[in-house]
């Protein structure tokens, strides 16, 4: 009889354990519908709202700083344009000028790292006042970074020089420019002006340039310039360059330049190869390799260099950032490699045009 009692107990336990299993397998009960609200029974003040219709967005301190910079840039850009137009109206006697000018103000911060551990964060500023409509063929030019007297090595690597190094041979100049096309293919301009420092140093500049389509893909550009400075004497620059597209995005250019320096009775020469590409109108990449030389004593190569420039348009068409790693091999350093890394951020104040 004991085994019968055990069998009955096991059976009860088994059927008891199945009860929750059947309960879980059963379909869930439908939730009760929410109670319906009769609109007519709601009080009259239920539909009244005394608060604001929309909440105003709350800007962070970073947003506020960004908005302040944008407003300042717009104000100063209008001031730069108005300065050029005001001078033009005064000189030409016109009461209204509807032509944009190329005046600009560039403010930036510069930082360069070198192998010897030198680094520094320095501000830089450049400006150009361009008055285009005093007469149909005349322009008034005032620029802060004229580099006619700089050697080719400095002109080719101007983006990696500190402001102090760039200022050694650059200067502020004011000139009256006369535009006189020579033919349908050749353009020319003549400048008469002075270096704006005391005592004034007067100069004259002449330039002519043209483009040719050599083939379906190759183009040739020629640029000839002649300068005369009261103290420096004659300087001549001849530039020749060919360029073509490489695929749908890249462009290749090879250029040769010769500069005659009368005071040193010799030539400076440069051969530059350049490859560049733009990405979605916001990114720009440029690769270069160059060889420089001169004939001041005897013909000799003075420098090899290579660099890469990456420029990004950070905001709209006036805030830019640049990264430039470069490598130089100079004769005065026994052609030992000199590496540097340059960072720059720049603001471009102008009512028209873009920073190229």
PyMOL commands that set and color helices and strands:
alter all, ss='L'
color gray80, all
select helices_A, chain A and resi 2-25+39-41+44-47+61-92+152-156+158-160+163-167+331-333
alter helices_A, ss='H'
color red, helices_A
select strands_A, chain A and resi 104-114+121-135+138-146+171-179+187-195+201-213+219-229+233-246+250-261+266-279+283-294+300-315+319-330+337-349
alter strands_A, ss='S'
color yellow, strands_A
deselect
rebuild
show_as cartoon
